Amino acid sequence: MAAIPPVPGAATAADPHHAVFAAAAAGRHGEAAAMAAAWEQAALRSHGPVSPEAVHWIEVQAELARQAEEPVRASGLWMRSAHVRLAGGQGETDPEVVAAVDRAHHCWHQVTDRNSIRDLGVELANLRDRVPGKSGARDDVQRRLAQLAEPANR
């Protein structure tokens, strides 16, 4: 998976990314997620809810969730990133919006809980209506949701 873009205007001397990702690499996923959430709150207070700084920290949290093998959380956070980017004026074909939806879609395919698949899938389908992505991506979401509606033969 591609690297998270750097936070705009970040000062390297006080860059918190090293500590956040070091905690994750050491298996302290909860600590890493809490640090990233705190940085998101600071970005929200300083720059506003649709700022590049705030969306950056949402995406850091999404990547941390993916690393922690929490696909439900990762998918939801990537969708949140896409929604925030769209609300901030980025277009539906903007590469960062498309990438966020594609990453949400990828993480959604890692989800195994039927209720979570359905809940996230409905939101993803709505996003795919706006941000279709690669050929067949929208159909893939609809197909997986339709399979959930079929009686389980297990």
C-alpha positions in Angstrom: 0.0 0.0 0.0 1.2 3.5 -0.8 2.6 5.7 1.9 0.5 8.3 3.6 1.3 11.8 2.1 3.2 14.0 4.6 1.1 16.5 6.6 1.2 19.8 4.9 3.4 22.4 6.7 4.7 19.8 9.1 7.9 20.9 10.9 10.4 18.1 10.8 11.9 18.9 14.2 8.6 18.3 16.0 7.4 15.5 13.7 5.3 13.1 15.7 5.1 10.5 13.0 8.2 8.6 14.1 6.8 8.1 17.6 3.4 7.1 16.3 4.7 4.5 13.8 7.4 3.3 16.2 4.6 2.4 18.8 2.7 0.6 16.0 5.8 -1.3 14.9 6.4 -2.4 18.5 2.9 -3.8 18.6 1.5 -1.0 20.8 -1.4 -0.3 18.4 -3.7 1.2 20.9 -1.0 3.7 22.0 -0.3 4.6 18.3 -3.9 5.1 17.6 -4.4 7.3 20.6 -1.4 9.5 19.7 -2.7 9.9 16.1 -6.2 10.7 17.4 -4.8 13.3 19.7 -2.9 14.9 16.7 -6.1 14.8 14.7 -7.9 16.7 17.5 -5.0 19.3 17.6 -5.3 19.7 13.8 -9.1 20.1 14.1 -8.6 22.9 16.7 -5.8 24.6 14.8 -6.9 24.2 11.2 -10.5 23.2 11.0 -12.5 20.0 10.2 -11.8 19.9 6.4 -8.2 21.0 6.6 -5.4 19.0 4.9 -3.8 18.7 8.4 -7.0 17.1 9.9 -7.5 14.7 7.0 -3.9 13.7 7.1 -4.3 12.5 10.7 -7.5 10.6 9.8 -5.4 8.8 7.1 -2.6 8.1 9.6 -5.2 6.5 11.8 -6.6 4.5 8.9 -3.1 3.2 8.1 -2.5 2.3 11.7 -5.8 0.4 11.8 -4.7 -1.5 8.7 -1.4 -2.4 10.3 -3.2 -3.5 13.4 -5.3 -5.8 11.3 -8.5 -3.9 12.1 -10.2 -3.8 8.7 -13.5 -2.5 10.0 -11.9 0.5 11.5 -9.5 1.0 8.6 -12.2 0.9 6.0 -14.4 3.3 8.0 -11.5 5.8 8.5 -10.6 5.7 4.8 -14.2 6.5 4.0 -14.2 9.3 6.5 -11.1 10.7 4.8 -12.8 10.6 1.4 -15.9 12.3 2.9 -13.8 15.0 4.5 -11.8 15.6 1.3 -15.0 15.9 -0.7 -16.5 18.3 1.9 -13.3 20.3 1.7 -13.8 20.9 -2.0 -11.7 18.2 -3.5 -13.3 16.8 -6.6 -14.6 13.2 -7.1 -11.8 12.5 -9.6 -9.1 14.0 -7.4 -6.3 11.4 -7.0 -6.3 11.7 -3.2 -10.1 11.2 -3.0 -10.0 8.2 -5.4 -7.1 6.7 -3.4 -9.0 7.1 -0.1 -12.0 5.3 -1.5 -9.9 2.6 -3.1 -8.1 2.0 0.2 -11.5 1.8 2.0 -12.6 -0.7 -0.6 -9.5 -2.8 -0.2 -9.9 -2.8 3.6 -13.6 -3.6 3.3 -12.7 -6.8 1.5 -10.7 -7.9 4.6 -13.8 -7.6 6.8 -15.4 -11.0 7.7 -18.2 -10.0 10.0 -21.5 -10.0 8.0 -23.0 -7.1 9.8 -19.9 -5.0 9.4 -19.6 -6.0 5.7 -23.2 -4.8 5.2 -22.9 -1.6 7.2 -19.6 -0.5 5.6 -20.7 -1.8 2.2 -23.8 0.5 2.1 -21.6 3.5 2.9 -19.0 2.3 0.4 -21.7 1.8 -2.3 -22.8 5.4 -1.8 -19.2 6.6 -2.1 -18.7 4.5 -5.2 -21.7 6.2 -6.8 -19.8 9.5 -6.4 -16.2 8.1 -6.8 -16.5 5.1 -9.1 -12.8 4.3 -9.2 -11.4 1.6 -11.4 -13.7 -0.2 -13.8 -15.8 -2.7 -12.0 -15.2 -1.3 -8.5 -18.8 -0.1 -8.0 -20.1 -3.5 -9.4 -17.8 -5.3 -7.0 -19.4 -3.6 -4.0 -23.0 -4.3 -5.2 -22.1 -7.9 -5.9 -20.6 -8.5 -2.4 -23.7 -6.8 -0.8 -26.0 -9.0 -2.9 -24.2 -12.1 -1.8 -24.9 -11.1 1.8 -28.6 -11.1 1.0 -28.4 -14.7 -0.2 -29.3 -17.4 2.3 -26.2 -18.8 3.9 -25.6 -22.4 2.9 -23.1 -23.2 5.6 
